[in-house]
Amino acid sequence: MAPWNCVMAVDDDADILLAFKDVLEMEGYCVLLARSGREALDLLRRGARPAVILLDLMMPDISGWEFRELQLADAALASLPVVVVSGQGVSARDVGALGVAGYLKKPVDLDQLLGTVARYVRRPQAQPQHA
């Protein structure tokens, strides 16, 4: 199944998810939200194929570290690009060990977020109005 032209944001903080959703949708992006690593995996296993996953590391049920391990172990999901979004002091070495496409530090800089998403997701073209 080909990736959808959308972003999946995975974070246990509802305020952060809402902020990502608001900002990205205002820029014309499709956004899929998951409040846990488990919920994200369930969505992916049911067929969701986002163009990029924004992944928090510190979550209570399945951490971002565990999510990434399970994602890479599943051939159908392994190629989906992941950008870690974390407030934790994660080193470049830690991020490299995860094999992710990038890292954004919380609080996330809006320009960095939009620039990162734009590398993976095309904004839909305005549809011509028919009379």
C-alpha atoms as one frame of an Amber mdcrd trajectory, in Angstrom:
protein
   0.000   0.000   0.000   1.404   3.403  -0.973   1.930   6.049   1.726  -0.873
   8.495   2.226  -0.097  12.127   1.705  -0.494  12.899   5.403   1.330  13.222
   8.715   0.877  10.925  11.714   1.614  12.596  15.059   2.156  10.254  18.032
   2.250  11.804  21.513   0.555  11.105  24.842   0.130  14.853  25.474  -3.267
  15.894  24.056  -2.252  19.577  23.984   0.772  18.827  21.807  -1.322  16.708
  19.443  -3.905  19.464  19.153  -1.193  22.041  18.445   0.344  19.840  15.726
  -3.086  19.229  14.224  -4.013  22.923  14.204  -0.715  24.131  12.760  -0.406
  21.439  10.121  -4.042  21.592   9.005  -3.810  25.410   8.706  -0.929  24.773
   6.294  -3.108  22.382   4.284  -1.779  19.065   5.549  -3.828  15.973   6.379
  -3.088  14.907   9.977  -3.664  11.565  11.700  -3.314  11.541  15.500  -2.369
   8.757  17.906  -2.289   9.253  21.692   0.069   6.338  22.302   2.584   4.086
  20.633   0.071   1.254  20.839  -2.633   3.313  19.115  -0.182   4.316  16.374
   0.804   0.701  15.760  -2.861  -0.331  15.662  -3.605   2.349  13.055  -0.614
   1.297  10.981  -1.487  -2.386  11.203  -5.035  -1.558  10.028  -3.633   0.087
   6.892  -2.707   3.701   7.696   0.377   4.655   5.690   1.373   8.243   6.509
   4.117   9.924   4.521   5.907  10.704   7.820   5.455   9.893  11.515   6.199
  12.527  14.188   7.062  10.396  17.220   7.376  11.328  20.885   9.781   9.091
  22.810   8.366   9.235  26.330   4.939   7.600  26.371   3.468   5.325  29.058
   2.264   2.255  27.172   4.730   1.773  24.332   7.569   4.284  24.326   8.888
   5.795  21.121  11.912   3.522  21.475   9.679   0.435  21.653   7.437   1.722
  18.867  10.448   2.117  16.606  11.695  -1.400  17.426   8.273  -2.894  16.616
   7.932  -0.770  13.485  11.309  -1.884  12.133  10.469  -5.532  12.864   7.374
  -5.302  10.632   8.365  -5.360   6.945   5.136  -3.571   5.971   5.917  -0.635
   8.292   9.710  -0.475   8.422  10.142   1.922   5.512   7.802   4.629   6.879
   9.971   7.629   7.800   9.977   8.707  11.441  10.995  12.054  12.912  11.501
  11.987  16.672   9.905  14.914  18.531  11.053  14.917  22.127  11.706  17.188
  25.050  14.132  14.677  26.495  17.831  15.302  26.158  18.369  12.915  23.281
  21.833  12.884  21.799  22.615  12.691  18.106  24.020   9.241  18.859  20.699
   8.119  20.409  18.753   9.441  17.428  21.187   7.768  15.055  20.726   4.458
  16.863  16.987   4.662  16.197  17.597   4.990  12.473  15.111   7.827  12.172
  14.889  10.487   9.486  15.279  13.393  11.896  14.881  14.919  15.333  12.947
  17.961  16.531  13.409  19.172  20.094  10.408  20.268  22.172   9.277  22.950
  22.302   9.226  22.577  18.538  10.198  25.536  16.374   7.305  26.107  13.954
   9.540  26.750  10.936  11.534  23.582  11.648   8.337  21.547  12.002   6.883
  22.831   8.739  10.194  22.442   6.914  10.542  18.863   8.138   6.983  17.919
   7.178   7.353  19.558   3.757  10.225  17.182   2.936   7.819  14.230   3.129
   4.283  15.462   2.520   2.929  17.414  -0.423   0.311  19.997   0.400  -2.806
  19.483  -1.706  -3.194  21.849  -4.631  -6.114  24.235  -4.464  -9.021  22.739
  -6.339 -10.465  24.968  -9.086 -13.924  26.246  -8.289 -16.570  25.165 -10.799
 -19.483  27.429 -11.545
